[in-house]
Amino acid sequence: MSTAKLSLNGQDYEFPTFTGSEGEVGIDIAKLRPESKAITFDPGYGNTGSCKSAITFINGEKGILRHRGYAIEDLANKSTFSEVSYLVIHGELPTPEQLSAFEAGIAEHSTLPAAISDMITRFPKTAHPMSVLSSMTAALPAVYDDYINEDSVDTNVMRMLGHVLAIATEFHKHTEGEAAVPFDSNLDYPGNFLNGMFGSADGGYTVNPIRQSALNKLLIVHADHEQNCSTSTVRMIGSGHASLFTSITGGISALWGPLHGGANQAVIEMLHDIQEDGGDSEKYMEMAKDKESGFRLMGFGHRVYKNFDPRATILKEACDEVLEDLGVSDPTLALAKNLERIALEDEYFVKRNLYPNVDFYSGIIYRAMGIPVDMFTVLFAIGRMPGWIAHWLEMREDGGRIHRPRQIYTGATHREFPR
């Protein structure tokens, strides 16, 4: 067994190493603190492996993303969101019979409990959909008394996949003053979202196949992304043996921030601000180069991918197809394409690999489809649901300690109370 050596205050310590299936080396420092009384300091956990996982592999330097060994390009272009969800959760692609049963399970649990539907109608129509989604997910343990039972895990997985779509679309219809649209078993998962958003309880709406295909790809590319902020939150909450519903509620809340799942909403808000200021894309791209300008360019570059984001490549093609099919004439979308052109040609952005990322293209596609801006992050949450579920299940099956990071204390030392 190979080891890594640490020298600290004249004392040497050795720690075992191990190698993952794709060659990534890890140093097992579980005994660092017990033996040396020291801890590692790693702000943002960028160099810390919190778990072993068989779900998703990312190589940011080479632009590789795989789920259970399958390339994201193949999954997005050859599969369906339901099929990918099964793969991510269960580890293998489903047989036709397994997929049929899986989709039937989602359909069965697409109708919300009356208590949840009633609460949705009591929210202000101006409420942010992410707040509603997290609140209703948090309320599920109050509705299902088997939420923590071992033999109900599979049922709760299906409930989560069916309910998340229904919560999102029912609340949208509430904001429009319209009745919720029932789940249609003749439509796939993305088709039901579009029908739930734009159709009516009386029927008569036909799902546009270009939009349906684009949304299928959008959901697939968001299905999982290794140990990001929200997924790590799901694992951390679940490590305390919290239920699936409770753990995912935490993931939804973590996703909401503009540096994570809210980034695609931030892209559109940025484009709107530029448009309001006259729409000079050249001016703002120059401002993006100036650290003193105070302007932050949203939707470009990625913390993990040092070359290109493979998901963005997939969505760029889908974006072009949607815009061409819909014939959208929108100054904001025209501005977005202008920013994209500059970023792909300008040496400053090319040299720094500041290419348009998945949030840039997803925001454009959602806007072109007519999806309200505050629903963008909700769609991210719907797409990420299979990943959160898979990580919660994996963590639960692997066992292990409750998550408890350490800290370096920098506050006052002992002080006498003044009286």
Stockholm file with secondary structure:
# STOCKHOLM 1.0

chainA/1-419         MSTAKLSLNGQDYEFPTFTGSEGEVGIDIAKLRPESKAITFDPGYGNTGSCKSAITFINGEKGILRHRGYAIEDLANKSTFSEVSYLVIHGELPTPEQLSAFEAGIAEHSTLPAAISDMITRFPKTAHPMSVLSSMTAALPAVYDDYINEDSVDTNVMRMLGHVLAIATEFHKHTEGEAAVPFDSNLDYPGNFLNGMFGSADGGYTVNPIRQSALNKLLIVHADHEQNCSTSTVRMIGSGHASLFTSITGGISALWGPLHGGANQAVIEMLHDIQEDGGDSEKYMEMAKDKESGFRLMGFGHRVYKNFDPRATILKEACDEVLEDLGVSDPTLALAKNLERIALEDEYFVKRNLYPNVDFYSGIIYRAMGIPVDMFTVLFAIGRMPGWIAHWLEMREDGGRIHRPRQIYTGATHREFPR
#=GR chainA/1-419 SS CCEEEEEETTEEEEEEEEECTTSCEEECCTTHHHHHSCCCCCGGGTTCCCCCCSSEEEETTTTEEEETTEEHHHHHHHCCHHHHHHHHHHSSCCCHHHHHHHHHHHHHTCSCCHHHHHHHHHSCTTSCHHHHHHHHHHHHHHHCTTTTCGGGHHHHHHHHHHHHHHHHHHHHHHHTTCCCCCCCTTSCHHHHHHHHHHCCTTCCCCCCHHHHHHHHHHHHHTSCCSSCHHHHHHHHHHTTTCCHHHHHHHHHHHHTSTTTTTHHHHHHHHHHHHHHTTCCHHHHHHHHHCTTSCCCCTTBCCSSCSSCCHHHHHHHHHHHHHHHHHTCCCHHHHHHHHHHHHHHHCHHHHHTTCCBCHHHHHHHHHHHHTCCGGGHHHHHHHHHHHHHHHHHHHHHHHCCCCCCCCCCCCSCCCCCCCC
#=GC SS_cons         CCEEEEEETTEEEEEEEEECTTSCEEECCTTHHHHHSCCCCCGGGTTCCCCCCSSEEEETTTTEEEETTEEHHHHHHHCCHHHHHHHHHHSSCCCHHHHHHHHHHHHHTCSCCHHHHHHHHHSCTTSCHHHHHHHHHHHHHHHCTTTTCGGGHHHHHHHHHHHHHHHHHHHHHHHTTCCCCCCCTTSCHHHHHHHHHHCCTTCCCCCCHHHHHHHHHHHHHTSCCSSCHHHHHHHHHHTTTCCHHHHHHHHHHHHTSTTTTTHHHHHHHHHHHHHHTTCCHHHHHHHHHCTTSCCCCTTBCCSSCSSCCHHHHHHHHHHHHHHHHHTCCCHHHHHHHHHHHHHHHCHHHHHTTCCBCHHHHHHHHHHHHTCCGGGHHHHHHHHHHHHHHHHHHHHHHHCCCCCCCCCCCCSCCCCCCCC
//
